[in-house]
Amino acid sequence: MATATPVNGLTRAIIRRGVWLPAVAFLVVAVLSAAGWWAIARHDDRLAEAVLEQRANTVQAALRASIVARAESIRRMAQRLAQAPDEAALERQFDIDARIYLQHYPSLRSLTWAGPDRVVRHVLAQPGAPVLPAGATLEFDPDPLAVGNAEPAASRSRLLEGSNGELLVARNDGESGHQAAYLVAALDYGRLFPDVLEGIEPGLPLRISQGGRVIHARGVPEGVAAALDRQVANQGQEARIELWHASGEALTSRFGDILFVAGLLVGALLALALHLWTRSRERAEQAERAGEALTMQIAENEAAQEARRAVERELSSVFESISDAFYTLDDDWRFVLVNPRAEQLMRTPRQEMVGKRVWDVFPAALGTEIETSFRRAAAEKITVEFDVYFLPLASWFNARVFPHPNGVAVYFQDVSARKRAELGMLKAQATSERAQRLAQLGSWEYDLSTGELHWSEEVHRIFGIAEARLARGLPALLERVHFDDRVALQQAQRRLHNGEGDIDIEYRVLRPDGETRIVRELGTPGARRAGPAGGGGRLAAGHHRPSPQRGCAA
């Protein structure tokens, strides 16, 4: 006992050190990682800004180059016009060149040729574009525009009415004896910019506006401020180029994030290692106590498992001894338990059923009363009892289906002998009753499930048809009935088939010898005949005789 106190004191000191030392180590590593991440993030932001500036330069240069290219084309056209020998040749040359230019450059709204007095001589424009008619005077001074300077009045010219754009002016200095003249082209930014920018930074959201009106926009995110907003002087007005970062574009490198996460991970691992080291003594003691508890738990579990196995053996013995056929199905309709009597009645080995779905082992049960009753018992948690004829086994069964927490349990018996006895009794009773009612009359029996119609010899005699020549079924009967009486007979037969009551009807019969007879038909629903799964088919019976009220003899 004398040495216990120093050891325990040392242990407590190690444990206290294990609280603050891992925390300090983690904090230091986390601070260093955050500082590195912040520095990398600032560098990435500056790089992203530089990239966006370069893209803005590319867009601005592409737009300016397209405008310069069209201005150069206008200058060359003006030079060709200046070489015309006379006014008529100039007019023809203007008409030819203007049509070509307007077709090749859809962004040119109109081309106007004005003399040195600034009076319009010739003009050609796109359909619907505003023009200055021949004889009108230009509303602006074309000379500053011809040398690339701004002319404020040009932006208010009728030639630019309804659009954002600029006027391109080419001046010739009177070659071939002509005085100076001006070729004015109205350039529509709204048509020019989309064509030019279609292949320039295609995934880059941007918006270009001038004078408060948007000229061109694409992919602009709603509610997000532009990452770059550049003001550009253009023809005496302020044009505005706004750019956003492309969707899905990485604005920062992943290195900073990786460094930060890695630093946190290293700090956490270091703190964890220190913490585990200081707690190793405590864990050893806990492990010893846990080992003792585990030994006791294992012994208890073994005893519980042995008791469960004993219960399972007892239940299995009970199931094996049940005289009725019995099996259970889980929630997925798979066989779980099958007793020997069930194997015998279902004529299938137990190993071929356990673990398989009942609908896969007996697919003929789908869509029958068997499936309906099983699903009803499972869904409504009620006991369902039913009799069913199962065609693949050619037997009648009485089944009781009980729900349980994990599926259903089924008890069933083979009742084929009882069904045959019941059917025989019903047929004998029906035959006796019909014999009393139908004495010396033609009788018939119709199977409502198969459509087979059986006539007695007396019916054949009444209809004048040999049995060998008679087709089976109601269609054969209707062929012998007078056309005007067929609808009434069909309706009466339908009521009989639907179980709505007996029939008592008179109708005319056309015999093969040409004679027309009026007969009276009586019919009543009969017994139920054994049939396939689902309950078997019903019978209907009746008789024919010539109607005495009409005086026809049999």
C-alpha positions in Angstrom: 0.0 0.0 0.0 3.0 2.3 0.6 3.8 2.5 -3.2 0.2 2.9 -4.4 0.0 6.7 -3.9 3.0 7.7 -6.1 1.8 5.4 -8.9 -1.7 6.7 -8.7 -0.4 10.3 -8.6 1.7 9.7 -11.7 -1.3 8.2 -13.5 -3.4 11.3 -12.7 -0.6 13.6 -13.9 -0.4 11.7 -17.2 -4.2 11.8 -17.6 -4.2 15.6 -17.0 -1.4 16.0 -19.5 -3.4 14.0 -21.9 -6.2 16.6 -21.8 -4.4 19.8 -22.6 -1.4 18.5 -24.6 -3.5 17.0 -27.4 -5.7 20.2 -27.5 -2.6 22.5 -27.8 -1.1 20.3 -30.5 -4.3 20.3 -32.5 -4.8 24.0 -32.1 -1.2 24.8 -33.3 -1.6 22.6 -36.4 -5.1 24.0 -37.2 -3.9 27.6 -37.0 -0.9 26.9 -39.3 -3.2 25.1 -41.8 -5.8 28.0 -41.7 -3.0 30.5 -42.4 -1.8 28.5 -45.4 -5.3 28.1 -46.7 -6.0 31.8 -46.4 -2.8 32.7 -48.3 -3.5 30.3 -51.1 -7.1 31.5 -51.3 -6.0 35.1 -51.7 -3.6 34.1 -54.4 -6.4 32.2 -56.2 -8.7 35.2 -56.0 -6.1 37.5 -57.6 -5.4 34.9 -60.3 -9.2 34.6 -61.0 -9.4 38.4 -61.3 -6.5 38.4 -63.8 -8.1 35.7 -65.9 -11.4 37.6 -66.0 -9.6 40.8 -67.0 -7.9 38.9 -69.8 -11.3 37.5 -71.0 -12.7 41.0 -70.9 -9.8 42.2 -73.0 -10.5 39.3 -75.5 -14.2 40.3 -75.7 -13.4 44.0 -76.2 -10.8 43.3 -78.8 -13.0 40.9 -80.7 -15.8 43.5 -80.8 -13.5 46.3 -81.9 -11.9 44.1 -84.5 -15.3 43.3 -86.0 -16.2 47.0 -86.2 -12.9 47.9 -87.7 -13.3 45.1 -90.3 -16.6 46.5 -91.4 -15.3 50.0 -91.4 -12.5 48.9 -93.7 -15.0 47.2 -96.0 -17.0 50.5 -96.2 -13.8 52.3 -97.0 -13.0 50.0 -99.9 -16.6 50.3 -101.2 -16.2 54.1 -101.1 -13.0 53.9 -103.1 -14.7 51.8 -105.8 -17.6 54.3 -106.0 -15.1 57.2 -106.3 -13.7 55.6 -109.5 -17.1 55.7 -111.2 -16.8 57.8 -114.5 -20.2 59.4 -114.2 -23.3 59.6 -111.9 -25.1 56.8 -113.7 -22.2 54.4 -113.3 -21.8 55.5 -109.7 -25.5 54.7 -109.1 -25.2 51.2 -110.6 -22.0 50.5 -108.7 -23.6 51.6 -105.4 -26.7 49.4 -106.0 -24.5 46.3 -106.7 -22.1 46.8 -103.8 -24.8 47.8 -101.3 -26.9 44.7 -102.0 -23.8 42.5 -101.6 -22.8 44.2 -98.3 -26.3 44.1 -96.8 -26.5 40.4 -97.6 -23.0 39.5 -96.4 -23.2 41.7 -93.3 -26.7 41.4 -91.7 -25.5 43.8 -88.9 -25.4 46.7 -91.5 -28.9 48.3 -91.3 -28.4 50.7 -94.3 -25.9 52.2 -96.7 -26.2 55.9 -97.6 -24.2 57.8 -100.3 -24.1 61.6 -99.7 -22.5 64.3 -101.7 -20.1 67.0 -100.5 -23.1 69.1 -99.5 -24.2 66.2 -97.2 -27.3 65.7 -99.2 -28.3 62.1 -99.6 -28.0 60.8 -103.3 -28.5 57.1 -103.0 -29.6 54.8 -100.2 -30.3 51.0 -99.7 -31.3 49.4 -96.4 -32.4 46.1 -94.8 -36.2 45.5 -94.7 -37.8 47.7 -92.1 -34.7 49.7 -91.3 -35.1 53.5 -91.0 -33.4 55.6 -93.8 -32.9 59.1 -94.9 -34.6 59.6 -98.3 -32.8 60.9 -101.3 -32.6 64.7 -101.1 -32.5 64.7 -97.3 -29.5 66.2 -95.5 -27.4 64.3 -93.0 -28.2 65.4 -89.4 -24.6 65.2 -88.3 -21.1 66.2 -89.4 -19.6 63.1 -91.1 -16.0 64.5 -91.2 -15.1 63.6 -87.5 -16.5 60.1 -88.0 -14.5 59.7 -91.1 -11.3 60.2 -89.2 -12.4 58.1 -86.2 -13.4 60.9 -83.9 -16.7 61.1 -81.9 -19.6 63.1 -83.2 -22.4 63.3 -80.4 -25.1 64.2 -83.0 -24.5 60.9 -84.8 -25.9 58.8 -82.0 -29.2 60.7 -82.4 -29.4 60.2 -86.2 -32.5 58.7 -87.6 -30.3 56.0 -89.2 -29.8 54.5 -85.7 -33.4 54.9 -84.6 -34.7 51.9 -82.5 -31.3 50.3 -82.1 -27.9 50.5 -80.4 -25.1 50.9 -82.9 -22.8 53.4 -84.6 -22.3 55.1 -87.9 -19.3 54.1 -90.0 -18.3 56.9 -92.4 -15.8 56.6 -95.4 -14.9 59.8 -97.3 -13.5 60.0 -100.7 -11.6 63.1 -101.7 -12.9 63.7 -105.2 -11.0 61.3 -107.3 -11.7 61.2 -111.1 -12.8 64.7 -111.0 -15.5 64.3 -108.4 -15.9 66.4 -105.3 -15.6 64.8 -101.9 -18.5 62.5 -101.0 -19.4 60.3 -98.0 -20.5 56.7 -97.7 -22.4 56.2 -94.4 -23.1 52.7 -93.0 -25.5 52.2 -90.0 -24.1 49.4 -87.9 -26.5 47.5 -85.5 -24.7 46.2 -82.4 -27.7 44.0 -81.6 -27.0 41.9 -84.7 -23.2 42.3 -84.7 -22.3 41.4 -81.2 -24.1 37.9 -81.0 -22.4 36.8 -84.2 -18.9 38.0 -83.1 -19.1 36.6 -79.6 -20.6 33.2 -80.6 -17.2 31.6 -80.7 -15.5 33.9 -78.2 -15.4 32.4 -74.6 -18.7 30.5 -75.4 -19.3 29.4 -71.7 -18.6 32.8 -70.2 -21.7 34.7 -69.0 -21.6 38.3 -70.1 -23.8 41.4 -70.7 -22.9 44.4 -73.0 -25.0 47.6 -72.7 -24.8 51.2 -73.9 -26.8 54.2 -73.0 -28.7 52.2 -70.4 -29.9 49.6 -73.0 -28.7 46.0 -73.1 -27.2 45.2 -76.5 -26.3 41.6 -75.9 -26.5 39.2 -72.9 -26.0 35.5 -72.5 -26.0 33.1 -69.5 -26.4 36.0 -67.0 -27.1 34.5 -63.5 -30.2 36.0 -61.9 -29.5 38.0 -58.7 -25.7 37.7 -58.9 -23.5 40.8 -59.2 -21.0 40.9 -62.1 -17.5 39.7 -61.2 -16.1 42.3 -63.6 -17.7 45.6 -64.7 -15.8 47.6 -67.3 -16.7 51.0 -68.7 -15.6 51.7 -72.3 -15.9 55.0 -74.2 -17.6 54.5 -77.6 -18.7 57.1 -80.1 -19.1 59.7 -77.3 -21.1 57.3 -75.1 -20.3 55.0 -72.3 -20.5 51.3 -73.2 -20.5 48.7 -70.4 -19.0 45.2 -70.4 -20.1 42.9 -67.5 -18.6 39.5 -67.0 -19.4 36.6 -64.6 -17.4 33.5 -63.8 -18.5 30.5 -65.9 -20.9 28.1 -64.2 -19.0 25.1 -62.7 -15.7 26.9 -63.1 -13.3 26.4 -60.2 -12.5 29.8 -58.9 -9.8 28.6 -56.6 -7.4 25.7 -56.7 -8.1 22.6 -54.6 -4.6 22.7 -53.2 -5.5 25.2 -50.4 -8.5 23.1 -49.4 -6.5 19.9 -49.5 -3.7 21.6 -47.4 -6.3 22.8 -44.8 -8.1 19.5 -44.5 -4.8 17.6 -44.4 -3.6 19.9 -41.6 -6.7 19.4 -39.6 -6.4 15.7 -40.2 -2.8 15.6 -39.1 -3.6 17.7 -36.0 -6.5 15.4 -35.1 -4.3 12.3 -35.6 -1.6 13.8 -33.4 -4.1 14.8 -30.7 -5.7 11.3 -30.9 -2.3 9.6 -30.6 -1.4 11.7 -27.5 -4.7 11.1 -26.0 -4.5 7.3 -26.6 -1.0 7.2 -25.1 -2.1 8.9 -21.9 -5.1 6.7 -21.5 -3.5 3.3 -22.2 -3.2 2.5 -18.4 -6.9 3.3 -17.8 -7.9 1.3 -20.9 -5.9 -1.7 -19.7 -7.8 -1.8 -16.4 -11.1 -1.3 -18.2 -10.2 -4.1 -20.6 -9.6 -6.4 -17.6 -13.0 -5.6 -16.1 -14.7 -5.9 -19.5 -13.1 -9.3 -20.1 -14.6 -10.6 -16.8 -18.0 -9.2 -17.8 -17.7 -10.6 -21.3 -17.0 -14.1 -19.9 -20.1 -13.9 -17.8 -22.2 -12.6 -20.8 -20.9 -15.4 -23.0 -22.0 -18.0 -20.5 -25.4 -16.4 -20.3 -25.7 -16.2 -24.1 -24.8 -19.9 -24.4 -27.5 -20.8 -21.9 -30.0 -18.7 -23.7 -29.1 -20.2 -27.1 -29.4 -23.7 -25.7 -32.9 -22.8 -24.3 -33.9 -21.4 -27.7 -32.7 -24.5 -29.5 -34.8 -26.6 -27.1 -37.8 -24.5 -27.8 -37.2 -24.8 -31.5 -36.9 -28.6 -31.3 -40.1 -28.7 -29.3 -41.9 -26.5 -31.9 -40.5 -28.6 -34.7 -41.8 -31.7 -33.0 -45.2 -30.1 -32.6 -45.3 -29.1 -36.3 -44.3 -32.6 -37.4 -47.1 -34.1 -35.4 -49.9 -31.9 -36.7 -52.3 -34.1 -38.6 -53.5 -31.2 -40.8 -51.2 -29.9 -43.6 -49.5 -26.8 -42.3 -46.9 -24.3 -43.5 -45.8 -20.7 -42.9 -44.9 -17.9 -45.3 -42.8 -14.8 -44.4 -43.6 -11.2 -45.5 -42.1 -11.9 -48.9 -44.4 -14.9 -49.4 -41.5 -17.4 -49.0 -41.9 -20.8 -47.4 -40.4 -21.0 -43.9 -41.9 -24.1 -42.3 -43.5 -27.0 -44.1 -44.8 -30.1 -42.2 -44.8 -33.6 -43.7 -48.6 -33.6 -44.3 -48.2 -30.4 -46.4 -45.4 -32.1 -48.4 -47.7 -35.0 -49.1 -50.8 -33.0 -50.2 -48.8 -30.5 -52.3 -46.7 -33.3 -53.8 -43.5 -31.3 -53.6 -40.4 -32.1 -51.4 -39.9 -29.6 -48.5 -36.4 -28.7 -49.7 -37.8 -27.5 -53.1 -40.2 -25.1 -51.3 -38.4 -23.6 -48.2 -36.9 -20.3 -49.0 -38.8 -19.9 -52.3 -41.9 -17.7 -53.0 -45.2 -19.6 -53.0 -46.1 -17.9 -56.4 -42.9 -19.3 -57.9 -43.4 -22.9 -56.7 -47.2 -22.8 -57.6 -47.6 -20.1 -60.3 -51.1 -21.4 -61.1 -52.3 -19.9 -57.8 -51.8 -16.4 -59.1 -55.0 -14.6 -59.9 -57.2 -17.2 -58.0 -59.0 -17.2 -54.8 -55.8 -18.5 -53.2 -53.9 -15.4 -53.9 -56.8 -13.1 -53.0 -57.4 -14.8 -49.6 -53.6 -14.9 -48.7 -53.2 -11.2 -49.4 -56.4 -10.3 -47.6 -55.3 -12.1 -44.5 -51.9 -10.4 -44.5 -53.2 -6.9 -45.3 -56.3 -6.9 -42.9 -54.7 -9.1 -40.2 -57.8 -11.4 -40.1 -58.3 -15.1 -40.4 -59.7 -16.2 -43.8 -61.2 -19.6 -44.6 -62.2 -20.8 -48.0 -62.7 -23.9 -50.2 -60.9 -24.0 -53.5 -60.3 -26.4 -56.4 -56.6 -26.4 -57.4 -56.3 -27.7 -61.0 -52.5 -28.6 -61.0 -53.2 -31.0 -58.0 -56.7 -31.9 -59.3 -58.1 -31.7 -55.7 -60.4 -29.7 -53.6 -58.9 -28.1 -50.4 -60.3 -26.3 -47.4 -57.8 -23.7 -46.2 -57.6 -21.5 -43.2 -55.1 -18.5 -43.3 -53.9 -16.9 -40.1 -51.9 -13.7 -39.9 -48.8 -13.6 -37.7 -46.2 -10.8 -37.2 -43.8 -12.1 -39.8 -46.3 -13.3 -42.5 -49.1 -15.9 -42.6 -49.7 -19.4 -41.4 -51.8 -21.8 -43.5 -53.7 -24.9 -42.4 -55.4 -26.9 -45.1 -57.1 -30.3 -45.8 -57.9 -32.3 -48.9 -61.7 -32.3 -49.1 -62.1 -33.8 -52.6 -64.0 -36.8 -51.3 -66.5 -34.6 -49.5 -66.9 -32.3 -52.5 -67.6 -35.3 -54.7 -70.2 -36.6 -52.3 -71.9 -33.1 -52.1 -71.9 -32.8 -55.8 -73.5 -36.3 -56.2 -76.2 -35.4 -53.7 -76.9 -32.1 -55.4 -77.1 -33.7 -58.9 -79.4 -36.5 -57.6 -81.7 -33.9 -55.9 -81.7 -31.7 -59.1 -82.5 -34.7 -61.3 -85.4 -35.8 -59.0 -86.9 -32.3 -59.0 -86.6 -31.9 -62.8 -88.0 -35.3 -63.4 -91.2 -34.4 -61.4 -91.5 -31.1 -63.3 -90.4 -32.1 -66.8 -92.1 -35.5 -67.2 -92.7 -36.3 -70.9 -91.0 -33.0 -71.9 -87.8 -32.2 -73.7 -85.1 -31.3 -71.1 -81.8 -29.5 -71.4 -78.8 -28.7 -69.2 -76.4 -25.8 -69.7 -72.9 -25.6 -68.1 -72.5 -21.8 -67.4 -68.7 -22.1 -67.1 -67.9 -24.2 -70.2 -70.8 -23.1 -72.4 -71.8 -26.7 -73.2 -75.5 -27.2 -73.9 -76.9 -30.8 -73.5 -80.4 -31.6 -75.1 -82.5 -34.7 -74.4 -83.9 -36.8 -77.3 -87.3 -35.1 -76.9 -85.7 -31.7 -77.6 -84.1 -33.0 -80.7 -87.5 -34.3 -81.9 -89.2 -31.0 -81.2 -86.6 -29.1 -83.1 -86.6 -31.8 -85.9 -82.7 -32.2 -85.7 -80.7 -35.4 -85.4 -78.3 -35.4 -82.4 -75.3 -36.0 -84.7 -76.1 -32.8 -86.7 -76.4 -30.5 -83.7 -73.6 -28.1 -82.8 -73.0 -27.5 -79.1 -73.8 -24.3 -77.2 -76.3 -21.4 -77.2 -75.3 -20.2 -80.7 -76.6 -23.5 -82.1 -79.9 -22.9 -80.3 -80.2 -19.4 -81.6 -79.7 -20.5 -85.2 -83.0 -22.5 -84.9 -84.9 -19.6 -83.4 -87.0 -17.2 -85.5 -85.1 -14.0 -86.1 -87.7 -11.7 -84.5 -87.7 -13.8 -81.3 -83.9 -14.1 -80.8 -83.4 -10.8 -78.8 -86.1 -11.8 -76.2 -84.6 -15.3 -75.8 -81.0 -13.9 -75.4 -82.2 -11.5 -72.7 -84.0 -14.3 -70.8 -80.9 -16.5 -71.1 -78.7 -13.7 -69.8 -80.9 -13.2 -66.7 -80.7 -16.9 -66.0 -76.9 -16.9 -66.4 -76.6 -14.0 -64.0 -78.7 -15.8 -61.4 -81.5 -13.2 -61.6 -84.2 -15.9 -61.6 -85.9 -18.6 -63.7 -87.0 -18.2 -67.3 -90.4 -18.9 -68.8 -90.6 -17.8 -72.4 -92.3 -18.7 -75.7 -90.6 -18.4 -79.1 -90.8 -19.7 -82.6 -88.5 -22.5 -83.9 -87.7 -23.0 -87.6 -87.4 -26.8 -88.3 -85.3 -28.1 -91.1 -88.4 -29.4 -92.9 -89.8 -25.8 -93.2 -92.3 -26.1 -90.4 -92.5 -23.3 -87.8 -93.3 -24.3 -84.3 -94.0 -22.3 -81.2 -92.3 -23.7 -78.1 -92.3 -22.8 -74.4 -89.0 -22.9 -72.6 -88.7 -23.1 -68.8 -85.3 -22.9 -67.1 -83.9 -22.6 -63.6 -80.3 -22.4 -62.1 -79.0 -25.8 -61.0 -76.2 -27.2 -58.8 -72.5 -26.2 -58.9 -70.3 -28.5 -60.8 -66.7 -29.3 -59.7 -64.1 -27.4 -61.7 -60.7 -25.6 -61.6 -59.4 -23.4 -58.8 -61.9 -20.7 -58.1 -64.9 -22.8 -57.1 -66.1 -24.7 -60.3 -68.9 -23.8 -62.8 -72.6 -23.4 -62.2 -75.3 -25.4 -64.1 -78.6 -24.3 -65.5 -81.4 -26.7 -66.4 -84.8 -26.5 -68.1 -87.2 -28.0 -70.7 -88.8 -27.4 -74.0 -92.3 -28.3 -75.2 -94.6 -27.1 -77.9 -96.9 -24.4 -76.6 -100.4 -25.8 -76.1 -101.9 -22.3 -76.4 -101.0 -22.2 -80.1 -102.1 -25.7 -80.8 -98.8 -27.2 -81.9 -98.3 -30.9 -81.5 -95.0 -32.5 -80.3 
